[in-house]
């Protein structure tokens, strides 16, 4: 009897997952515990292993939406598999290196025209198909597709307004910049709870103790794991966690729990030389802070002499349907004072 291999349940109900890579081929033999696929649900990636030994059949297409908990393929006993129709020959008419390159580049071999003997697909054919696909039209897939869907949903369902302010950090932020900002944001949110929480439809729920999501860029896209209770933690502790989260994000070691419970988001583009920008709200939150580059500008001391000053622009985007301009401006002013005095 066949055993279904299921899409793992990694996110909220209703979210589909996709297979981002197959490590096996249709009709191939697998052993129990063998890695057969990698999948993505929302912003969480996971490996899928064979539940038993046998022949794997019915592989779903790469990046094809699959309901969490539904089958992505099945493992048949050898005798049972022998009675099933043979796999399509065009899936087998490819060199081993072509199959490996196709897996690496996410190319469906069924869409590649082979130039080898008898129409056999070579690795050069796969690479050429990948170049054509990237130049002509690049379909969003995996984490990138999840990010695109969330961004469009945010733009569609929010009334975003962005306020900016310039912070004088000449005498502050010497090190552990991100940790200091996260700490200051959480501290300011305690006194400005109207920006600290989440929305559901037309209802806003205050989040209590601020838990700040931190946007981190990875090779696969942008993720935002949550820093828990930063207002009451030391800068040393926060700095260590920021480094740890960034490393786990880059190595795809974040779990679903790392993304849950955020009440506000911080995104920092200062490392890229960006001065100010309009960040997109991370649903279901109602506000997000963008942090720009620290730059040296001419200023004046108490005697009126020109002296170098260090400044940084903060960009606060909030949902005007839930937050008015004056409370948002008050939060930003409070945050500025905290950072200038840190």
C-alpha positions in Angstrom: 0.0 0.0 0.0 1.3 3.4 -0.9 2.3 5.9 1.8 1.6 9.6 1.1 4.4 12.1 1.6 2.8 15.2 3.0 3.5 18.9 2.8 4.5 19.8 6.4 2.3 22.1 8.5 4.6 25.1 9.1 2.4 28.2 9.1 -1.2 29.3 9.8 -4.1 27.4 8.4 -5.0 28.4 4.8 -1.4 29.1 3.7 -0.2 26.9 0.9 3.3 25.5 0.6 5.5 24.8 -2.5 8.2 22.3 -3.3 11.3 24.3 -4.1 13.5 21.3 -5.0 13.2 17.6 -5.6 16.1 15.4 -4.6 14.7 12.4 -6.3 13.1 11.6 -9.7 9.8 10.2 -10.7 9.9 6.4 -10.4 13.2 6.2 -8.5 13.9 4.1 -5.4 14.1 5.7 -2.0 15.1 4.5 1.4 13.3 5.3 4.7 14.6 8.6 6.1 16.2 9.7 2.8 15.9 13.4 1.9 13.6 13.7 -1.0 12.5 17.4 -1.2 12.8 20.8 0.3 9.6 22.9 0.7 8.6 26.4 1.6 5.5 27.5 3.5 5.2 31.3 4.1 8.8 32.2 5.1 9.8 28.9 6.6 11.8 26.3 4.7 11.9 22.6 5.6 13.3 19.3 4.4 11.0 16.3 3.7 12.2 12.8 4.2 10.8 9.5 2.8 8.5 7.8 5.4 9.5 4.4 4.1 11.4 2.5 1.5 10.0 2.0 -2.0 9.4 3.7 -5.3 8.4 7.4 -5.3 5.7 8.4 -7.7 3.3 11.4 -8.3 5.8 14.2 -7.7 4.0 17.5 -7.7 5.4 20.3 -9.8 8.1 22.7 -8.5 6.5 25.8 -7.0 3.0 24.4 -7.5 0.8 25.5 -4.5 -0.1 22.5 -2.2 -2.2 22.7 0.9 -0.4 22.1 4.1 -0.9 18.5 5.2 -1.7 17.4 1.6 0.3 14.9 -0.4 3.3 16.0 -2.5 4.1 12.5 -3.7 3.7 8.9 -2.6 6.0 6.0 -1.8 4.9 2.6 -3.3 6.2 -0.9 -2.4 8.4 -2.3 -5.2 5.8 -4.9 -6.3 2.9 -2.4 -6.2 5.0 0.2 -8.2 5.7 -2.4 -10.9 2.0 -2.5 -11.9 1.8 1.2 -12.3 2.3 3.0 -15.7 5.9 3.7 -16.4 7.1 7.3 -15.9 7.1 9.5 -19.0 10.1 8.8 -21.1 10.8 12.5 -21.6 11.6 12.8 -18.0 14.3 10.2 -18.3 15.8 11.4 -21.6 18.4 13.6 -19.9 22.0 13.2 -18.8 22.7 12.9 -15.1 24.4 16.3 -15.1 21.4 17.9 -16.8 19.1 16.5 -14.1 21.4 17.9 -11.4 21.6 21.3 -13.0 17.9 21.4 -13.5 17.3 20.7 -9.8 19.8 23.5 -8.9 18.2 26.0 -11.2 14.6 25.0 -10.7 14.1 24.2 -14.3 11.4 21.7 -15.4 13.0 19.3 -17.8 9.7 18.7 -19.5 10.0 22.3 -20.8 13.5 21.9 -22.2 14.3 20.9 -25.8 17.2 18.4 -25.9 20.0 18.9 -28.4 21.7 15.5 -27.8 21.4 12.2 -29.5 17.8 11.2 -29.8 16.7 14.5 -28.2 18.6 13.8 -25.0 18.8 16.9 -22.8 22.3 18.1 -21.8 23.3 20.4 -19.0 24.0 23.0 -21.7 20.4 22.8 -22.8 19.2 23.3 -19.2 21.5 26.3 -18.7 20.3 27.9 -21.9 16.7 27.4 -20.9 17.4 29.0 -17.6 19.0 32.0 -19.3 16.0 32.4 -21.6 13.6 32.1 -18.7 15.4 34.8 -16.6 15.7 37.1 -19.6 12.2 36.8 -20.9 10.0 36.4 -17.8 11.0 35.4 -14.3 8.2 33.7 -12.4 8.1 34.5 -8.7 8.6 31.3 -6.7 9.3 30.0 -3.2 10.0 32.7 -0.6 10.1 35.4 -3.2 6.5 34.6 -4.2 5.5 34.6 -0.5 7.1 38.1 -0.1 5.4 39.4 -3.2 2.0 38.2 -2.1 2.4 39.8 1.4 3.6 43.1 0.0 0.7 43.3 -2.4 -1.8 42.5 0.3 -0.3 45.2 2.5 -0.5 47.8 -0.3 -4.1 46.7 -1.0 -5.5 46.7 2.5 -3.7 49.6 4.3 -3.7 53.4 4.1 0.0 54.0 4.5 1.5 57.3 5.5 5.2 57.9 6.1 6.7 60.4 8.5 10.4 61.1 8.6 12.7 62.7 11.2 16.4 63.4 11.5 18.2 62.1 14.6 21.5 63.6 15.8 23.6 60.6 16.8 26.9 62.5 17.2 27.1 61.5 20.8 25.2 58.2 20.6 25.0 54.9 18.7 28.8 54.3 18.7 28.2 50.6 18.4 25.5 47.9 18.5 23.4 50.2 16.3 20.6 47.7 15.5 20.3 46.6 19.1 20.1 50.2 20.3 17.4 51.0 17.8 15.3 47.9 18.6 15.6 48.7 22.3 14.6 52.3 21.8 11.7 51.4 19.6 10.3 48.9 22.1 10.8 51.4 25.0 8.9 54.1 23.0 6.1 51.7 22.1 5.4 51.1 25.8 4.2 54.7 26.0 2.6 54.7 22.6 0.6 51.5 22.4 -1.5 52.7 19.5 1.3 51.6 17.2 2.1 48.4 19.1 -0.2 45.5 18.1 -1.9 43.8 15.2 -5.1 44.2 13.2 -7.8 41.8 12.1 -10.2 43.3 9.6 -11.3 46.6 11.2 -10.3 45.6 14.7 -6.9 46.6 16.3 -5.6 44.6 19.3 -2.8 46.2 21.4 0.1 43.9 21.8 1.0 44.4 25.4 4.8 43.9 25.8 6.4 45.0 22.5 7.9 42.2 20.5 9.9 43.8 17.6 10.3 42.0 14.3 13.6 42.7 12.6 13.8 42.6 8.8 16.8 40.6 7.6 17.9 40.2 3.9 18.9 36.7 2.8 19.8 35.3 -0.6 16.2 34.0 -0.9 14.5 37.2 0.1 13.5 39.3 3.1 12.5 37.6 6.4 11.5 39.3 9.7 12.1 37.1 12.8 10.9 38.5 16.1 13.0 39.8 19.1 11.1 39.1 22.3 10.6 41.8 24.9 13.6 44.0 23.9 12.5 46.9 26.1 13.5 45.1 29.3 16.7 43.5 28.0 20.3 44.7 28.0 22.0 46.0 24.9 24.6 43.2 25.1 21.9 40.5 25.2 20.0 42.2 22.3 23.2 42.6 20.2 24.0 38.9 20.6 20.5 37.9 19.5 20.6 40.2 16.5 23.7 38.5 15.3 22.3 35.0 16.0 19.0 35.8 14.2 20.9 37.1 11.1 23.1 34.0 11.0 20.1 31.6 11.4 18.3 33.5 8.7 21.2 33.2 6.3 21.5 29.5 7.0 17.8 28.9 6.8 17.6 27.7 10.4 14.7 29.9 11.5 11.5 28.1 12.6 7.8 29.1 12.3 7.9 30.2 16.0 10.6 32.8 15.1 8.1 34.7 13.0 5.1 34.7 15.4 3.9 37.4 17.7 5.6 40.5 16.3 3.8 43.8 17.2 6.1 46.2 15.2 8.9 45.9 12.6 12.2 47.6 12.1 14.0 47.5 8.8 17.5 49.0 8.3 18.9 50.0 4.9 21.7 52.1 6.3 24.3 49.5 5.3 23.3 50.1 1.6 23.8 53.9 1.9 20.0 54.7 1.8 19.2 57.9 3.7 15.3 57.7 3.8 12.7 55.4 2.3 9.1 54.3 2.5 8.9 50.8 4.2 5.9 48.6 3.6 3.9 47.6 6.7 4.4 44.0 7.8 0.9 42.7 8.1 -1.0 42.2 10.5 1.0 45.0 12.2 0.1 48.6 11.7 3.5 50.3 11.7 7.1 49.8 10.6 10.2 51.9 11.1 12.8 52.4 8.4 16.4 53.2 9.4 18.7 55.1 7.1 22.5 55.5 6.9 24.4 57.4 9.5 26.1 60.3 7.7 28.5 63.1 8.7 27.2 66.6 8.0 28.3 70.1 9.0 26.6 71.5 12.1 27.2 74.2 14.7 28.4 74.1 18.3 27.2 76.3 21.1 29.6 79.0 20.1 28.3 79.0 16.5 31.4 77.3 15.0 31.0 74.8 12.3 31.6 71.3 13.6 31.0 67.8 12.1 27.7 66.1 13.2 26.4 62.6 12.7 22.8 62.2 11.6 20.4 59.5 10.7 17.0 59.6 9.1 14.1 57.5 10.5 11.1 56.8 8.3 7.9 55.7 10.1 5.2 54.2 7.9 1.8 53.6 9.7 -1.7 52.6 8.7 -3.7 55.8 8.8 -6.9 53.8 9.1 -5.9 52.8 12.6 -3.4 55.5 13.7 -3.7 59.3 13.3 -0.8 61.5 12.3 -0.4 63.2 15.7 0.0 60.0 17.8 2.4 58.7 15.1 4.4 61.9 15.2 4.5 61.8 19.0 6.0 58.3 18.9 8.6 59.3 16.4 9.6 62.4 18.5 9.9 60.2 21.6 12.0 57.6 19.7 14.3 60.4 18.5 14.9 61.7 22.0 15.7 58.2 23.2 18.2 57.6 20.5 19.9 61.0 20.9 20.3 60.4 24.6 21.4 56.8 24.4 
